[in-house]
Amino acid sequence: MIQNFFLRRFHYNQQARRFFMTIVALGFVIDGVYAVLLNLYLLRLGYDARFIGQVNSFGLLTFAIVSLPAGMLGSRWASNQMLRIGLGSTLLGTVLLPLAEYTPPGWQETWFIVTYALILTGFSLFFVNSAPFLMTVVERDKHTNAFALQTALLSLAAFAGSLFGGTLPRLIANFNDFNLDDPAPYRYTMMVAAVVVLIAFFIALTMVKQPDTESAEVPIPVNERGSRQWVGGFTKAMIMIIAMMSLVRFLQVAGLATTSVYFNVFLDTHYQLSPDTIGAIASFGRLVAVPATLLAPRLIKRVSTGRAAMWASLGTALCLLPIALASNWWLTAAGYVSALSMSNLRFTAFIVYIMELIPKRHQAVMVGAGETAAGFSFALMALGGGYLATLAGFRELFLLGAVLSGLGTLVFWLHLRGVNLRNTAQLESVS
């Protein structure tokens, strides 16, 4: 029955399958191995939370700055070319970052900052253009399922990468003269991760953008007077929608930003958990998120994409609270696992919702603007979070993230309410 379910819902052409393979590789490395090991590696080298925050915030700020130009370039160039350039940049960064210990004295800190920024530059170029590429190689009636599968594969790959990143350093230490307080096991594990990105890069070289067979465009929003006022190819109403959705995205991801950057540091320093336990928690969270994500198409059919995104956003904010308020590590871990599941469900519904709001030729710009907002949110929480965690504590940082995520849910609810009121008014005027 499970096999029939996947054959019926997730049977795609060769180009889509190649795209999904590259997504798996990036999820394995960035959301898996690096999410678990980068901060622990920096801790083993003697760096504190402030420098960890600087490395993460600069990388995320770079992601934010690159995202909007990445969308604009994707609108002009072939999206498959942008995917290749992005993977090439990520490959270069993953090869160079573990070599920081071999740099001349005084170069190490700058090396970490620049190479991690290079990794996230490539991820930005790839991620922003992935949705438009996927929409061209997948039939229109499979778009929701395709985005759900993409998010589920990212979680599944991150599960495998987290497990890999949590266990391989211990295996390396057991077979050598290292211990888990040495940086070497973490460095060698990240070197192995670079090989995975190399494989993904070669797969991307075979990806070809399919000709668009859908002639119908998404309806162009107009202002209340019905006139279309173009500004660089966009109506004012479209610009307002992009700005509104970018604000929602900025607030929604704030809570996830705090846990993505500092959750493993919190478990390591506050609860003194071992790296393999931290990796197991992170990997379990990613694994549990897979079935939750695959439920997105069914939920969307029941309540619409907008409402599904709103309820999942609220659920994410509520699940972040135990991370800040719990007094033992397993309750903290339960909140983290639940928040990951809800955030994946929210992202799937939200990306489908925003892609349906705007004409196809501008979809990459919509995604780029949203990822710019998300990147700035991550960067702000990473940089400010390092100082806040040092001055007040990690619990206060996680609580702030939960509150901001809740605020994003409120803004999105107000947007949906306004849309419903306008639709009702239009129906009444027609009748």
C-alpha positions as CSV (number, residue, x, y, z in Angstrom):
1,M,0.0,0.0,0.0
2,I,2.9,2.4,0.8
3,Q,4.5,1.6,-2.5
4,N,1.3,2.3,-4.4
5,F,0.9,5.6,-2.5
6,F,4.3,6.8,-3.6
7,L,3.9,5.6,-7.2
8,R,0.6,7.3,-7.5
9,R,1.5,10.6,-5.9
10,F,5.3,11.0,-6.4
11,H,6.0,9.6,-9.9
12,Y,8.0,12.2,-11.7
13,N,10.1,12.6,-14.8
14,Q,13.9,12.2,-15.0
15,Q,14.6,15.9,-14.6
16,A,12.5,16.1,-11.5
17,R,14.2,13.0,-10.0
18,R,17.6,14.5,-10.7
19,F,16.5,17.7,-9.0
20,F,15.3,15.7,-5.9
21,M,18.7,14.0,-5.7
22,T,20.5,17.3,-5.5
23,I,18.0,18.5,-2.8
24,V,18.8,15.3,-0.9
25,A,22.6,16.0,-1.1
26,L,22.2,19.6,0.1
27,G,19.9,18.7,2.9
28,F,22.3,16.0,4.0
29,V,25.2,18.4,4.2
30,I,23.8,21.8,5.1
31,D,20.7,20.9,7.2
32,G,22.3,17.7,8.5
33,V,26.1,17.5,8.9
34,Y,26.8,21.3,9.2
35,A,23.7,21.9,11.4
36,V,25.1,19.4,14.0
37,L,28.9,19.8,13.6
38,L,29.8,23.4,12.6
39,N,29.1,25.0,16.0
40,L,30.6,22.0,17.9
41,Y,33.7,22.2,15.7
42,L,34.1,25.9,16.6
43,L,33.6,25.1,20.3
44,R,36.3,22.5,20.1
45,L,38.7,25.1,18.6
46,G,38.1,27.3,21.6
47,Y,35.6,29.8,20.2
48,D,32.7,31.1,22.3
49,A,29.1,31.8,21.5
50,R,29.8,35.3,20.3
51,F,32.1,34.2,17.5
52,I,29.8,31.3,16.7
53,G,27.0,33.9,16.3
54,Q,29.3,36.0,14.1
55,V,30.1,33.1,11.7
56,N,26.4,32.1,11.5
57,S,25.1,35.6,11.2
58,F,27.5,36.7,8.5
59,G,26.7,33.5,6.5
60,L,23.0,34.1,6.9
61,L,23.3,37.7,6.1
62,T,25.1,36.8,2.9
63,F,22.2,34.3,2.2
64,A,19.8,37.2,2.6
65,I,21.7,39.7,0.5
66,V,22.1,37.2,-2.4
67,S,18.5,35.8,-2.4
68,L,16.8,38.8,-4.1
69,P,19.4,39.2,-6.8
70,A,19.3,35.4,-7.2
71,G,15.6,35.6,-7.9
72,M,16.1,38.4,-10.4
73,L,18.8,36.5,-12.2
74,G,16.6,33.4,-12.2
75,S,13.9,35.4,-14.0
76,R,16.4,36.4,-16.7
77,W,18.5,33.2,-17.0
78,A,17.6,29.6,-17.1
79,S,16.9,28.3,-13.6
80,N,18.9,25.1,-14.1
81,Q,22.0,27.3,-14.8
82,M,21.4,29.1,-11.5
83,L,21.2,25.7,-9.7
84,R,24.6,24.7,-11.1
85,I,26.2,28.0,-10.1
86,G,24.8,27.6,-6.6
87,L,26.0,24.1,-6.2
88,G,29.4,25.1,-7.5
89,S,29.7,27.8,-4.8
90,T,28.6,25.5,-2.1
91,L,31.1,22.9,-3.2
92,L,33.9,25.4,-3.1
93,G,32.9,26.5,0.4
94,T,32.6,22.9,1.8
95,V,36.0,22.0,0.5
96,L,37.7,25.1,1.9
97,L,36.0,25.5,5.4
98,P,37.6,22.4,7.0
99,L,41.0,23.6,5.9
100,A,40.8,26.6,8.3
101,E,43.2,25.0,10.8
102,Y,45.9,24.9,8.1
103,T,45.7,28.7,7.4
104,P,48.5,31.1,8.5
105,P,48.2,32.6,12.0
106,G,45.5,35.3,12.2
107,W,43.6,34.0,9.2
108,Q,41.5,31.4,10.8
109,E,38.6,33.5,12.0
110,T,38.3,35.3,8.7
111,W,38.6,32.0,6.8
112,F,35.6,30.5,8.8
113,I,33.5,33.5,8.1
114,V,34.2,33.8,4.4
115,T,34.0,30.1,3.6
116,Y,30.7,29.6,5.4
117,A,29.3,32.7,3.6
118,L,30.4,31.0,0.4
119,I,28.5,27.9,1.3
120,L,25.3,29.8,2.0
121,T,25.7,32.0,-1.1
122,G,25.5,28.8,-3.2
123,F,22.6,27.5,-1.1
124,S,20.8,30.8,-1.7
125,L,21.3,30.7,-5.5
126,F,20.1,27.1,-5.5
127,F,17.2,27.4,-3.1
128,V,15.6,30.5,-4.6
129,N,15.6,29.1,-8.1
130,S,14.6,25.6,-7.1
131,A,10.9,26.3,-6.8
132,P,10.6,27.9,-10.3
133,F,12.6,25.0,-11.8
134,L,10.5,22.4,-10.1
135,M,7.3,24.1,-11.4
136,T,8.6,23.8,-15.0
137,V,9.5,20.1,-14.8
138,V,6.4,19.0,-12.9
139,E,2.8,19.0,-14.2
140,R,0.6,21.7,-12.7
141,D,-1.7,19.3,-10.8
142,K,1.4,17.8,-9.1
143,H,2.8,21.1,-7.8
144,T,1.6,20.7,-4.2
145,N,2.7,17.1,-4.0
146,A,6.1,18.1,-5.5
147,F,6.7,20.8,-3.0
148,A,5.6,18.5,-0.2
149,L,8.0,15.8,-1.5
150,Q,10.9,18.4,-1.7
151,T,10.4,19.5,1.9
152,A,10.0,15.9,3.0
153,L,13.2,14.9,1.2
154,L,15.1,17.8,2.8
155,S,14.0,16.6,6.2
156,L,14.8,13.0,5.5
157,A,18.2,14.0,4.1
158,A,18.8,16.2,7.2
159,F,17.9,13.2,9.4
160,A,20.5,11.1,7.7
161,G,23.1,14.0,7.8
162,S,22.4,14.7,11.4
163,L,22.8,11.0,12.3
164,F,26.0,10.8,10.2
165,G,27.4,14.0,11.7
166,G,26.7,12.8,15.2
167,T,28.1,9.4,14.9
168,L,31.1,9.6,12.5
169,P,33.2,11.8,14.8
170,R,32.9,9.2,17.5
171,L,33.9,6.4,15.1
172,I,36.9,8.5,13.9
173,A,37.9,9.1,17.6
174,N,37.5,5.4,18.4
175,F,39.8,4.3,15.6
176,N,42.5,7.0,16.2
177,D,44.2,8.7,19.1
178,F,41.6,11.5,19.2
179,N,38.8,12.2,21.7
180,L,35.6,14.1,21.2
181,D,37.1,17.2,22.7
182,D,39.5,17.4,19.8
183,P,38.5,19.2,16.6
184,A,40.0,16.6,14.2
185,P,37.0,14.2,14.2
186,Y,34.7,17.0,13.3
187,R,37.0,18.4,10.6
188,Y,37.4,15.0,8.9
189,T,33.6,14.5,8.9
190,M,33.0,17.8,7.2
191,M,35.6,16.8,4.6
192,V,33.6,13.7,3.8
193,A,30.5,15.9,3.5
194,A,32.2,17.9,0.7
195,V,32.3,14.7,-1.4
196,V,28.5,14.5,-1.2
197,V,28.2,18.1,-2.6
198,L,30.6,17.1,-5.4
199,I,28.3,14.3,-6.5
200,A,25.3,16.6,-6.4
201,F,27.2,19.1,-8.6
202,F,27.8,16.5,-11.3
203,I,24.1,15.5,-11.2
204,A,23.2,19.2,-11.6
205,L,25.2,19.3,-14.8
206,T,22.7,16.9,-16.4
207,M,19.6,18.9,-15.4
208,V,17.8,20.6,-18.2
209,K,14.9,23.1,-17.9
210,Q,11.8,21.8,-19.6
211,P,9.9,24.0,-22.0
212,D,6.9,25.6,-20.3
213,T,3.7,23.9,-21.7
214,E,1.3,26.0,-19.6
215,S,0.2,29.1,-21.4
216,A,-2.1,30.4,-18.7
217,E,-0.6,32.9,-16.3
218,V,-1.5,33.4,-12.7
219,P,-4.0,36.3,-12.5
220,I,-2.3,39.6,-12.0
221,P,-3.5,41.4,-8.9
222,V,-4.9,44.9,-9.5
223,N,-5.6,47.7,-7.2
224,E,-9.0,48.7,-5.9
225,R,-9.7,50.9,-8.9
226,G,-8.8,48.1,-11.3
227,S,-6.0,49.9,-13.1
228,R,-2.6,48.1,-13.6
229,Q,0.2,50.5,-12.6
230,W,3.4,48.9,-13.7
231,V,6.7,49.5,-11.8
232,G,9.5,47.6,-13.5
233,G,7.2,44.9,-14.7
234,F,5.2,44.8,-11.4
235,T,1.9,46.3,-10.4
236,K,1.7,48.2,-7.2
237,A,-0.6,45.5,-5.8
238,M,2.0,42.8,-6.6
239,I,4.8,44.8,-4.9
240,M,2.5,45.1,-1.8
241,I,1.9,41.4,-1.8
242,I,5.6,40.6,-2.1
243,A,6.4,43.1,0.8
244,M,3.6,41.6,3.0
245,M,4.7,38.0,2.4
246,S,8.3,39.0,3.0
247,L,7.4,40.5,6.4
248,V,5.4,37.4,7.3
249,R,8.4,35.2,6.3
250,F,10.8,37.4,8.4
251,L,8.7,37.0,11.5
252,Q,7.7,33.3,11.0
253,V,11.3,32.0,10.8
254,A,12.7,33.9,13.8
255,G,11.9,31.1,16.2
256,L,13.4,28.5,13.9
257,A,16.4,30.7,13.4
258,T,17.3,30.7,17.1
259,T,17.0,26.9,17.4
260,S,18.9,26.3,14.1
261,V,21.8,28.3,15.2
262,Y,22.0,27.7,19.0
263,F,20.0,24.6,19.9
264,N,23.0,22.3,19.7
265,V,25.2,24.8,21.6
266,F,22.4,24.9,24.3
267,L,22.3,21.1,24.6
268,D,26.1,20.9,24.7
269,T,26.7,23.7,27.2
270,H,23.6,23.6,29.4
271,Y,22.7,19.9,29.5
272,Q,26.2,18.6,28.7
273,L,24.9,16.1,26.1
274,S,27.3,14.2,24.0
275,P,27.6,15.0,20.2
276,D,26.0,11.7,19.2
277,T,23.0,12.4,21.5
278,I,22.7,15.9,20.0
279,G,22.9,14.4,16.5
280,A,20.3,11.8,17.4
281,I,17.9,14.4,18.6
282,A,18.4,16.5,15.5
283,S,18.1,13.5,13.2
284,F,15.0,12.2,15.0
285,G,13.4,15.7,14.6
286,R,14.0,15.6,10.9
287,L,12.7,12.1,10.5
288,V,9.4,12.9,12.4
289,A,9.0,15.9,10.1
290,V,8.8,13.7,7.0
291,P,5.3,12.2,7.5
292,A,4.0,15.6,8.8
293,T,5.2,17.2,5.6
294,L,3.7,14.5,3.4
295,L,0.3,15.3,5.0
296,A,0.5,18.8,3.6
297,P,-1.3,18.1,0.3
298,R,-4.2,16.4,2.1
299,L,-4.5,19.2,4.6
300,I,-4.4,21.9,1.9
301,K,-7.3,20.2,0.1
302,R,-9.3,20.3,3.3
303,V,-8.6,23.9,4.5
304,S,-6.9,25.7,1.6
305,T,-3.2,26.6,1.3
306,G,-3.5,29.9,3.3
307,R,-5.3,28.4,6.3
308,A,-2.9,25.4,6.3
309,A,0.1,27.7,6.4
310,M,-1.5,29.8,9.2
311,W,-2.4,26.9,11.5
312,A,1.0,25.3,10.9
313,S,2.7,28.7,11.7
314,L,0.8,28.9,15.0
315,G,1.7,25.4,15.8
316,T,5.4,26.1,15.2
317,A,5.3,29.1,17.6
318,L,3.6,27.0,20.3
319,C,6.0,24.1,20.0
320,L,8.9,26.5,20.5
321,L,7.8,27.4,24.0
322,P,8.9,24.1,25.7
323,I,12.4,24.7,24.4
324,A,12.5,28.0,26.3
325,L,10.5,26.9,29.4
326,A,11.3,23.2,30.0
327,S,13.5,22.2,32.9
328,N,14.9,18.9,31.5
329,W,16.5,18.0,28.2
330,W,13.9,15.5,26.9
331,L,11.1,18.1,27.1
332,T,13.3,20.5,25.4
333,A,14.0,17.9,22.7
334,A,10.3,17.2,22.3
335,G,9.6,20.8,21.7
336,Y,12.3,21.0,19.1
337,V,11.1,17.9,17.3
338,S,7.5,19.2,17.2
339,A,8.6,22.6,16.0
340,L,10.5,21.1,13.1
341,S,7.5,19.1,12.0
342,M,5.2,22.1,12.2
343,S,7.7,24.4,10.4
344,N,8.1,21.9,7.5
345,L,4.3,21.7,7.2
346,R,4.1,25.5,7.3
347,F,6.8,26.0,4.7
348,T,5.2,23.6,2.2
349,A,1.8,25.3,2.5
350,F,3.3,28.8,2.5
351,I,5.5,28.3,-0.6
352,V,2.5,26.9,-2.6
353,Y,0.4,29.9,-1.4
354,I,2.8,32.6,-2.4
355,M,3.6,31.0,-5.8
356,E,-0.1,31.1,-6.7
357,L,-0.3,34.9,-5.9
358,I,1.9,36.1,-8.7
359,P,2.6,35.6,-12.4
360,K,5.0,32.8,-13.3
361,R,7.6,35.1,-14.8
362,H,8.0,36.9,-11.4
363,Q,7.8,33.8,-9.1
364,A,11.6,33.7,-8.7
365,V,11.5,37.3,-7.5
366,M,8.7,36.4,-5.0
367,V,10.8,33.5,-3.6
368,G,14.0,35.6,-3.6
369,A,12.3,38.4,-1.6
370,G,10.9,35.9,0.9
371,E,14.3,34.2,1.3
372,T,16.0,37.6,1.6
373,A,13.6,38.3,4.5
374,A,14.2,34.9,6.0
375,G,18.0,35.3,5.7
376,F,17.9,38.7,7.4
377,S,15.8,37.1,10.2
378,F,18.3,34.3,10.6
379,A,21.2,36.7,10.5
380,L,19.7,39.0,13.1
381,M,18.8,36.2,15.4
382,A,22.2,34.6,15.0
383,L,24.2,37.8,15.6
384,G,22.0,39.3,18.3
385,G,21.3,35.9,19.7
386,G,25.0,35.3,20.5
387,Y,25.0,38.5,22.6
388,L,21.6,37.8,24.2
389,A,22.5,34.3,25.1
390,T,25.8,35.5,26.7
391,L,24.1,38.3,28.6
392,A,20.7,36.8,29.5
393,G,20.8,33.1,28.6
394,F,19.6,30.8,25.9
395,R,16.1,30.4,27.4
396,E,15.4,34.1,26.9
397,L,16.6,33.9,23.3
398,F,14.4,30.9,22.5
399,L,11.4,32.7,24.1
400,L,12.0,35.8,22.0
401,G,12.0,33.6,18.9
402,A,8.7,32.0,19.8
403,V,7.1,35.4,20.4
404,L,8.3,36.7,17.0
405,S,7.0,33.6,15.3
406,G,3.6,34.1,16.9
407,L,3.6,37.7,15.7
408,G,4.3,36.4,12.1
409,T,1.3,34.2,12.5
410,L,-0.9,37.2,13.5
411,V,0.3,39.3,10.5
412,F,-0.5,36.4,8.1
413,W,-3.9,35.9,9.7
414,L,-4.7,39.6,9.2
415,H,-3.6,39.3,5.6
416,L,-5.9,36.3,5.0
417,R,-8.8,38.1,6.8
418,G,-8.3,41.1,4.5
419,V,-8.4,38.8,1.4
420,N,-11.5,37.1,2.6
421,L,-13.2,40.4,3.2
422,R,-12.3,41.7,-0.2
423,N,-13.6,38.5,-1.9
424,T,-16.8,38.8,0.0
425,A,-17.3,42.4,-1.0
426,Q,-16.6,41.5,-4.7
427,L,-19.2,38.7,-4.6
428,E,-21.8,41.0,-3.0
429,S,-21.2,43.7,-5.6
430,V,-21.6,41.1,-8.5
431,S,-24.8,39.8,-7.0
